[in-house]
Amino acid sequence: MLGTGLASADGHTFDRGIDAACTGTAQQPGTFTDTGGAVHEPAIECLARWEIAQGYVVDDGQRAYAPGNPVNRAAMASFVARAMQTGPYALPTDPEPAFDDVAGTHADNVDALARSGSYRAAPTAPTARANR
């Protein structure tokens, strides 16, 4: 396990290990066509099972994760919003736009996080989807 018994600032304890978040077949490969054998494949599969990571539809209708692709702040907001919603966090529904430069697929998640106070400004530089 990656870590156990960590405490948040408000005193709640949680387990960082994917073994606690995804048991049994939840870490088994098969969701994405391009993560086979990757060191982070079990964690990626866990995120997919919780519907946090959705990947991309590729030409043949299957899904790819594209671990080498950059992630912009809007896409990262969708990851964070989906992760928060798997727990006890309620985000605003149908929030007013918080930024004038965000539109499209991820706009509702960016706005919901901003209106909840969970998300402020973020750098525009992309980050890698997985350590290589």
NORFENDA-V383710 format. One record per backbone hydrogen bond with DSSP energy under -0.5 kcal/mol. CO is the residue of the C=O (numbers start at 1). NH is the residue of the N-H. Records with the same first field share a line. If there is no record, write none. Layout:
CO=NH, NH
This chain:
3=16, 17
6=14
8=11
12=8
14=6, 16
17=20, 21
18=22
23=26
24=27
25=28
32=35
35=38
38=41
40=44
41=45
42=46
43=47
44=48
45=49
46=50
47=52, 53
48=51
56=58, 64
58=61
62=58
63=33
64=56
66=69
67=129, 130
69=129
71=127
72=76
73=77
74=78
75=79
76=80
77=81
78=82
79=83
80=84
81=85
82=86
83=86
84=87, 89
89=91
99=102
104=107
106=110
107=111
108=112
109=113
110=114
111=115
112=92, 116
113=117, 118, 119
114=117
127=71
